[in-house]
Amino acid sequence: MTTDPELLALGELSLHGRLVAASNGTYQGSVSLAGETATVVYKPIEGERPLWDFPDGTLAQREFAAYVVSEALGWSIVPPTLLRDGPLGEGMVQLWIDEAELGPGETELVDIVPQGRVPAGWVGVLDALDGRHNPVSLVHADNDALRRMAVFDAVVNNADRKGGHVLNPGDGRVYGVDHGVTFNADDKLRTVLWGWAGDPIPAGMLDDVRRLADQLAGGLGQQLCELVTAVELTATRERCSTLLKTGIFPYPSDDWPAIPWPAF
């Protein structure tokens, strides 16, 4: 996925319609510049609902901060994202990711299956009851793309990793979206990707986290302080230190609902 950064930053932003399922003002639109056009998601700050546990800054700033960390890790989990002006004021603009159409027998990277029927090459997360009280299991694929996403979520303290926030464009990459509730100083990790809790984090991923921690102590930290609070930046550095010290995927907290439900 290659997109000229100037297209997102300077392109004329036109709105196509509102995504009504979103809890905050979220719009699909397009940016056009010098004959090039790209589809985007636009979340104006004016459309944000106040959150008691995220009182500082804006959700748009946290979305951009998540992109900055994703790029610093070298993982490109978050699609190209920036803050800019738009038809409804300043907000977050992010490249739209089209998901691949599933073929016969294919499923999403996160799925709900009949209880106990975890597909080969997948890991189970939770046994529960669906809306019709049928026993089901929450599962996700067992691959390095999702492992990186799980580590990334632990670093940014993602409080809302639903299955619908995991996008598969069909080219081997996996993208994560909706990072407005991240970087809280309190432990709020809430995700569907708990399948590796307690397992060792691959050494290469830990090396990337170590490089990130070094950057957070320098220029990257200064950049993030314009997007999140100093206390939240310190907590981010501490989460990196914990991952490096333990070397394992974190366990769910007992003090916070660790799995979003419904999971999509």
Secondary structure by P-SEA (a helix, b strand, c coil): ccccccccccccccccccccccccccccbbbbcccbbbbbbbbbccccccccccccccaaaaaaaaaaaaaaaccccccbbbbbbccccbbbbbbbbbbccccccccccccccccccccccccccbbbbcccccbbbbbbbbcaaaaaaaaaaaaaccccccccccccccccbbbbccccccccccccccccccccccccccaaaaaaaaaaaaaaacaaaaaaaacccaaaaaaaaaaaaaaaaacccccccccccccccccc
